Amino acid sequence: MSSCLPYRFSRRILSTPRSMIREILKVTERPDIISFAGGLPSPAFLDTAGVARAAEHVLSEDGCAALQYATSEGYLPLREWIAERYRIRFGLSVNPEDILVTHGSQQTLDILGRIFINEGDPVVIEAPGYLGAIQAFSQYMPEFHAVRLDDEGPDIAEFSETLKRTRPVFSYCIPNSQNPSGVTYSTGCRQELAGILEDTGTLLIEDDAYGEIRFTSEKQPSFGTLLPWENVALLGSFSKIVAPGMRLGWLCARKEIIDQAITAKQASDLHSNILSQRILYRYLVENDIDSHISRINSAYRTQCNLMLRLMDDLFPEEVSYTRPDGGMFIWLTLPEGCSAMEVWKRALEKNVAILPGTPFYTDGGGDHGIRLNFSNSDAEKIETGITRLAGVLHEDIGAG
Ligand SMILES: Cc1ncc(COP(=O)(O)O)c(C=O)c1O
């Protein structure tokens, strides 16, 4: 017979929002469900043959080093590749020493939370904001201050007022194809934000998970080029351009930050999976990654445009939505009186999964918002799913 031991879980873990998402995503595994709820890349671009070739190469050429303990900073050739990518993409000059390889941006967020946040410290975040960041930072019990996101980026006046009033330990943002809204900050907005960040001496954490997933040729500057180097920490990930299952990303920042991050990383897992790092590096140098990214962008652009066209044709006019120029998500705003949780339930009855907006807000709000993913569904699923969702929205708005 089992007795109930009174486990004394930490306040840290008890104050971390339990992801309702996990519950929501569980149903999406059912084969009869059309899911716009998750955030998975298309399986068409997970290059199993290419990764197999790279793995074969590493295991036959790199010897035991591929299976041995390794340095916490990460595999030097991979860090050199990342540094070179910053130069090519933004003309930004960084050194491999400025880069720490992590097990994906999610781990980088956890590390940054650990090294910067004491309980009660102010942290500025977008509203809606990335739920994974809210979850990672929540473990360290900050006080969140959310700034409303508009079509061109965070509301400038609110951002400025919030930074001056709260003096946050950092401000976290996703300037390119934000998750969940799909919004890309305009150049003007970036410049104004950079001015405010510099004037208030605030550290900006730029999460660029979707920076290479672009549907236009228009280039936007990284905050790494707009701010003094001590004002920024840049996050990148291989999840959307190569494979999320390899669990690799990075932090690029000034030495003082990297040093603390290395200490946090060592305490947690010593170093990122060296086999995975070496395979990824081989994959990057043996393949034409730019063509691969172009193919991803072309497919996602088509899927996004199809979804938007169907929404234009079928959705009630009271429902508004963003028109992303990259990334993987569209954000819907429901009219007053409609609940995203209600739409979620009704859509599920029709075997369509969506993500209601609440977990993207730090204050429990957001029941007017819905996130839709377009990267992981083919044209047929998008047509069927959006048609069914349109039916639910018409019923819901008619009833409201
Ligand atoms: C904005 C953002 N940051 C970080 C992550 C986590 O990515 P990774 O797979 O690199 O851990 C995601 C994943 O979807 C994301 O959308």
The ligand as a MOL file (V3000), in Angstrom:
LIG
                    3D

  0  0  0     0  0            999 V3000
M  V30 BEGIN CTAB
M  V30 COUNTS 16 16 0 0 0
M  V30 BEGIN ATOM
M  V30 1 C 10.3420 32.6170 -29.7510 0
M  V30 2 C 10.8780 31.2830 -29.4010 0
M  V30 3 N 11.9690 31.1920 -28.6420 0
M  V30 4 C 12.4990 30.0110 -28.3100 0
M  V30 5 C 11.9120 28.8300 -28.7230 0
M  V30 6 C 12.5350 27.5260 -28.3120 0
M  V30 7 O 13.2700 27.0450 -29.3750 0
M  V30 8 P 14.3410 25.8980 -29.2580 0
M  V30 9 O 13.8000 24.7530 -30.0290 0
M  V30 10 O 15.5790 26.4830 -29.8670 0
M  V30 11 O 14.5260 25.5570 -27.8060 0
M  V30 12 C 10.7800 28.8570 -29.5350 0
M  V30 13 C 10.1550 27.6170 -29.9800 0
M  V30 14 O 9.1910 27.5500 -30.6580 0
M  V30 15 C 10.2420 30.1210 -29.8730 0
M  V30 16 O 9.1310 30.2330 -30.6040 0
M  V30 END ATOM
M  V30 BEGIN BOND
M  V30 1 1 1 2
M  V30 2 1 2 3
M  V30 3 2 2 15
M  V30 4 2 3 4
M  V30 5 1 4 5
M  V30 6 1 5 6
M  V30 7 2 5 12
M  V30 8 1 6 7
M  V30 9 1 7 8
M  V30 10 2 8 9
M  V30 11 1 8 10
M  V30 12 1 8 11
M  V30 13 1 12 13
M  V30 14 1 12 15
M  V30 15 2 13 14
M  V30 16 1 15 16
M  V30 END BOND
M  V30 END CTAB
M  END
